[in-house]
Amino acid sequence: MIRKITLQALIVFLVIIVVTFALGVTNWLIANDVAESKKAELTKTVQTASQLMAESYIIQNGLAGGDRAAVQQFAEKTRKQIGVDYITVFDQNGIRLSHPNPDLIGQRFQGGDEGPALDGKEHLSTAEGSLGVSVRYFTPVFSAEGKQVGAVAAGITLEKIHEAVVDSRRMIYAGLAAGLTVGLAGALFLGQRVRKVMFGLEPVEIARLLEERSVMLASTHEGILAVDRNETITLLNEAAASLLQKTGLAGPFEGKKAGTIMPKIPFYDVLEQGSHLVDEELEINGTLFFINSSPLIVKGKVIGAVTTIRDRTEIKKLAERLSGTEMYAEALRAQTHEFMNRLHVILGMVHIKQYDALPSYIQEINIRYQDSIGYLSKRIADPVIAGFLLAKMSFAAEQGKEVVLAEESFLPDQKNSRMAHELITILGNLIDNALEATEQKGRPVTVLIDSDEENMIIEVKDHGKGMESTDGIFEKGRSEKGSGRGYGLFLVQESVKQLNGSIQIMSKKNKGTIVEVVIPLD
């Protein structure tokens, strides 16, 4: 199993990388600069040596047929004085008259770059000769009569250039080595210090904890609040801020004393005694919350506390609305109440012995019920949705109001139970809102459910009091009906989002409201 690198080792490694990189870049920059400078300097040297030799009478005379031995002697003397590696004098045939190695005198000049010089042109060249790769300068030699009799090549090997570069680097290497030593010592000290400050945790562990904390805070719908030893709020998530603002408190809350916001929480017991609070009820400005608080312990010491906040009213409402339970129960209650009323009529007719009228009353009830069922079943093939609408119609009738299904409605059987559940949430809340906006004996609430190959359209229309503005209508808790309300359209919007649909509201004061929902049928 591969051991994970520690923070201290990582710091040392990074320092080594940085210093090594700096050393490499410095070396590259200096090498190029020194090499170019040295090459320019030596180029000037070999150029001067070559030109001086070409102007010498001894060289001109030797190439013109005079004393050739004097050429070698003069060339070597001059070479040593100037400091070049070689001065080679050769005739028009390329045959050497001088060379640092006397054994090569009389042999042909090597390198293949002497051609321009033999044509009477000075030039600089870098080529490989008998002494290796070198920088050399060629100068043609002319006799007193102006006739070219040969050329001079003065050169210096690249090895000398490399040596100059190495010499210039040595001081820099010494300084960088000293810097590396100090850097390593500092890195070791820094690693130990940082590790101590972070309670011995490695960066990977800290990163994981931070990621887990961020995800937890963002994904948790409960309010989470952290305090330090002084009861100062150091952290809270958006849910906690939202719950506190709901009570009328104004943020920001970080940096404030928790005791001033939630004075009834016994933070002293949590911070001083390390005790835990479980499902404690807390009232803040008339709003009830459930509170849980636990001490935050590091190395055996309590350094703070973490508190969770839940809206008791919200929990209650969420439970009531889970899976449309509340709407199912209300609709079934209305249907049961209507059924019991009819049973009471039948029982009364039996008691007063109106047996002749009893069959016709039962037949009338049956016809009306069958008409309603038949009307619905032809247009709504899904039995769950049809039963739910029938119950809503009965509930409306009990209140002296009316819910009608538009004749052009058509809904096939929904094989997806999740779709049916979301549709009940949508229809139930929209119909309830429409009925609340409609007065008794007022115009009926119209429900349209239609679908094609691509979309399902739901439209609920009432002729009630309407609204002046629909801005913010989907905000949770917003309602003109008093406290504890304002969840219907919020739940509708959530269900529409779950089905990837869209919702549009058109309303006019004292004229009514039309809500249209479009759901794609993927």
N, C-alpha and C positions, 0 to 999 in steps of 0.2 A: 504493500500500500504506500503510495507517494505521500510524504509528509507535506502539509501546507506550509508555505513560506511565512515566517513570522514578520511582524512589523519592523523589528530591529534589523533583520536580515534584508528586508525589502529596502529600507532606507540606505543601508550600506551598499547594496547592489546598485541602487539608483545613483548614489554619489559616484561610485566607480564608473558607471556608464557615462555620467555627465562629464567627469574629469577626463575620462578616456576620449570621449567625443571632442572635448575642448582641445586635448592634446593632439588628436588627429587633425582637427581643422587648423590649429596653429602650425603644426608640422607641414601641412599641405601649403598653407599660405607662405610660410617662410621659405620652404623648399622652392616654390615657384619664383618667389621674389629674388632669393639669393642666386638661384640658378640663372635667372635672366640677367641679373646684375653682373654676375661673374662671367657669364657668356659674353655680355657686351664689353666688359673690361678686357677679357682675353682676346675677343675679336679685334678690339682696337690695338692690342699688343701685337698680335700676329700680323695685322695689316701694316702696322708701322715697321715691324721687322722685315716683312717681305718687301716693302717699298724701299727701305734703306738698302737692303741687299741688292735690289735691282739697280740702284743708282751707283753702286760701288764699282770702281774701275777694275778691281781684282776679279769680280764676278764677270763683268763684261769682257774682260781680256781672256779669262779662262774659257768662256763659252765661244769666243771668236777664234780659238786655236792657240791661245797662249798657255801660261803655266796653270795646268789643271789641279796640281797638288796644292797650290796656294788657295784654291777655291775651298777645298775641304777644311784646311786649317782656319781660314778666315770665317767660314760658316760656323764651325764648332765654337770658336772663340766668341763670336757674336751671339750664338744661341745661349751660351752659359751666362753671358752678361745680361741679356734681355730676360731670360727665364722661360723661354719657350721650350717645348719638348723636341722639336726638330726644325732644321732649316735645310730644305732639300733644293739643290740647284740641278736642273736637268736641261738638256739641249732640245733642239727642235724634234728630235726623234724620241724624246721621252727618256733618254738614258741619263741616270743619275751621275752627277759629278761630286755630290756631297751627301752625307747621311750620318746620323749618330752611330749607326752600325756600319763600320767601314766595309764589312763583307758584302753589303748591298750596293756599294758603289760600282758603277758599270752595268747595273741591272736596270730594267725598265721600271719607271715610276708606277706605283700601284694606286688604285682607287677609281680609275676611270673617269675622274672629274677634271682632268687637266686640259681637256680639249679647248675650252674657251681661251685659256692662257696662251696656248700655242698659236691661237688665232689673233693674239695681240690684245686680249681683253682681261682686265683685272676682275676678279670675282671671289666671293666667299663661298665656302662649301663645307659640308659635314659629311665625311665618308670614312670608310674603313680602309686603312693602309697597313703597312708592315708593323706599325706600333699600336694598332687597334683603331677604334673609332675616335676621330678627332675633328676639331674645328680648324680649318686651314684657309689661308688666304693666298691666292695666286697673283703674281705680278709678272708681266712679260719683261724680258730683258732685251735691250736693243744695243747694237754696237755704235761706235762713234759715227759711222756712216748712216745710222738710222735704220739699219736692217735688223730684224728680230733674229736673235741667235739662241734663244731659249727662254726659260722662265724660272722663277723662284717660288717655292711653296714653304711658308712658315706656318707651323701648326702647334696645337696643344691638345692633349688627349682629354676626353670627357671625364676620365678618372680624376683628374685634378679638380674639375668642377664639383664632382661628387664629394671629394674630400673637403672642399671649402664649405659646402652645405652642411656636412656632418659636424665640422668644427663650430659653425655658427649655431647649431642646434644644441650643443652640449649644455650651455648655460640655461637655455630654455627648459631643457629636460630636467635640470637640477631644480629649477623653480617650480615646475609642474609636479615633480616628485614630492617636494616639500608641501605644496598645496594639497596633494592627494593624501599625504599623511595627516595633515591637520583636518582635512575633510572627513577622513575615516574616523578620526577620534571624535570629531563633532557629531558625526552620524551615530556613533555608538551611544554617546551621551544623550542625543536627542531621542533616539529610539527608546532608551530606558525611561526617559522622562515622560514621553508621550504615553507609553504603555502604562506607567504608574497613574497618570492623570485619567486614563480611560479604564481604570479598574481592571487592568490586565486583559482587556478584550482586544482581539485582533481586528483589523479593518474589515475582514470578511464577516465577522460576527456582528460588528457594529452596523455594517451595511444591511445585513439580513434583518437585524432588529428594526432598523429605520424603515425598511421596506414593509415589514410586517406591520409596524405601527401605522404607517401611512395608509396602507390598504385597509387595516382594521378601522381606523378613524373615518375613512371615506365611505366604507361600505356598511358601517353600523348605523342603523336608524335611531338607536338609542343615543341620548346625549352622554358624552364622556367628558369629564372635567378632571384635571389634575392640579393639585396644590402642593406647595413646598412646605417646609417645616414651619414657616411663618403664616401659613394659611393663605398665601398669595397665589392667585390663579396663574399657572404657568402654561397651561395648554387646555384647549377645549375644541371639540369638533364643531362642524356646521350645525349638526343636529342639536347640540347643547345650546349654541348661541341662539338658534331659532326658538327653542323652548323657552329660554329666558326672556327673549324679546316678546314672546307671546304674552308674558305676564305684565308687559309694560316697561320692563327694564331696558335701558339704553346701553348699547355697547360702545366701544369695545370692552370686553370683560377681562382680557389678559392684563395682569398687573394689579388688578383690584383684589381686595380682601374678600375671600369667600364668605366670611362671617357677616359682612355687610349685605350680601346678596341673599344668603341662605342662613339667617341667624339661628334657626332652630336645629341645624345639623350639629351634633356633638363632635366636631372635628378634634376637640381636645382628647377624647377617648381614643380616637383612631391614631392620632399623631404621637401622643404621649404614652398610651398604654398598649398600642398595637392591636386594638380590638377591631372587629368587623361589624358593619351595619348591613342588615339584610332586610330589604323590602320595607324600609321605614317610610311612613307617609309624611309628606312635607307640603305645607301650604305656602305658596308665594303669590301674594296679591290676588287671592281668591281662586287660584288654580292649584289643583291637587296633583302631586307627583309621587311616584315611588322612587326611593333613593336606596342605592347600595354603595357602600364605601369600604375600601380596603387599604391598609397601610402599604406604602412602597418601601421595601426593605432592601438595602444594599450593604453587604458585608456585616450583617447583623445589626445595622442601624436603620432606624426609620428616617427616611429623608423626605417623605411626603406622603400623599394619599391620592388614590384614584377613585373617582365617584361616577356612578352611572345614574342618569336621570330618565325616567319614563313618565309620560303623561298618562295619568290614570284614566282620564276621560277618553283619551285616544285609544287606549287598550280596550276599553269597554266598547267603543264604537266599532273598532276593527273586528272584534269578536262577533258583534251583531251583524256586520256586513259581510263576514266571511262566506264566500261561495253563494252570495245572494240569499242567505238564510232568512234575514229579516223580511225581505220582500216576499219570499215564498210563504212565510208564516202569515204575513198580513193578508196576502191574497187568499190563502186557504181559509183564514179566519172569516173573511167576508163571505166566501162561498158557503162555508159551514153555517154562518149566521142566516144567510138567505134560505138555505135548506131547512134549518130549524124553524124559521118563520112559516114555511109552507107546511111543515109537519104539524105545527100548532093549529093552522087553519083546518087541516084534515082532521086532527083530533077534535077540534071544536065542532066540526060538522058531524062527526060521529056522536059526540055527546048530545047534540040537539036533535039527533036522529034525522038529519037531512041526507038520507041515503040516496035519494034520487039525484040530488045535485052533486053528490060526491064524484061519480064517474066523469061527469063533464068537466069538473074542476081539475081532476087528475089528468084528463086528456088534454086540457088546455095547457097545463104545466108542461106536459110531455111534448106537445107540439112546439111550444115556445123554446123549450130546451133543445129539441131536435133541430129546429130552425137555426138556432145559434150555433150548435155543433156542426150542422151541415154547412152553414155559411163559412165557418172557420176552416173546417176540414178540407173544403174544396180549394181554399186559397193558401192555407198553412198546412203543409204535409208533415211537418215535424210535430209529433204529439206533445213533446215537452213545451215547446213554444205556444202551440195552440191551447193547451191546458192552462198555461200561465196567462195568456191573453183573455181566456174565458173567465178566469178568476178575477182578473183586473176589471173586466166589464161588470162583474157582479159587485165588486167592491165599489165601483163608481155609482152603480145603481143604488146601492145602500145609502150613499151620501146625497142622493138626489141629483146626480150628474150622469153623464153618458160618455162612454168610450166606444167609438165605431171604427171598424176596419175598412179602409178604402177598398172599393170594388176591384181596382186594378192590382191589388196586392197579390203576390205569389211568392211562396218560400218553399223550396224542396226540403225534404228530410235532411237534417244535419247529422251526418255520420260521426262528425268530430264532436265529442262531448265538451271539449274545451270551448269550441265555438258556441255551442248552445249555452254554456254557462255565462260567457261574456255577453251574449245577446240578451239574456235575461237581466243581467246587470244594467245594460244600456237601456232596454225597453222599460224596465221597472222604474228606474230613476226618472227617465224622461216623462213617462206617463204620470208618475206621482207629482212631479213639478207642474205639469200641465193641469192636473186636477186641482192642485192647490191654488193655481192662478185663476181657475174657473169658478164662477159663482153658481149656486144651486139654481137649477132650472135654466142654466145658461146654455149657450150653443155647445154641441158635443166636441169632445177632443177626438181628432182624427189621426189614426195611425196608418201609415203606408209602409208596407214591407214588400220590396220587389227585388228581383235579381236577374241578371243575364249571365252570359258566359264569363264575364270578367269581374263584375262588381255586384255587391249587394247594397241596396239603398234603403235606409230607414228614415222615415220622416214623421215627426210628431208635431201636430199643429193644434194650437188652442186659440181661443178668442178672448183671453183673459186680460189682466191689467197690463201686461207687457213690461218692458224696461226702457229707460231712457238711454242707457249705455250698457254695452256688453264687455267693456274693458275689465279685465281681471276676473271675469265670471267663473273661470275654472280654478281659481285659487282655493286651496283647501281652507275651510272655515269661513269663507265669505258668504254671508247671507243677510237678507233683510228680514228674516223670520225670527230672529232672536238667537240667543246663545245655544250652543250644542247643535247648530244646524250648519248648512253650507258644505256638505260632503257629497251631495248627489252628483252634481256636474263634475266634481273632481274625480269621483269613481267612474263616471261615464268616460271621461277623457282617458283615464288609465286603461280602461278596457279597450277603448278604440286604439290606443297605442299598442296594446298587446296584439291586436289584430292587424297592425300596420295600416290602419285606416285614417280617415280625416273627419273632422266635425265642423259644422258651420251653423251659426246662430243668427237669425234675423228677427228683430223684435222692435215694436213700436209702442210707445206708451199709450195705454188704454185701447190698443188695437189687437194685441195678441203677440204670440211668439211662434216661430217655426224653427225647429231644430232638424238639421239634415246630417245624417251620418253615412259616409261611403266607405265600404269595407271591400278590399280586393279579395277575389276568390282564387287563390293560388292553387 
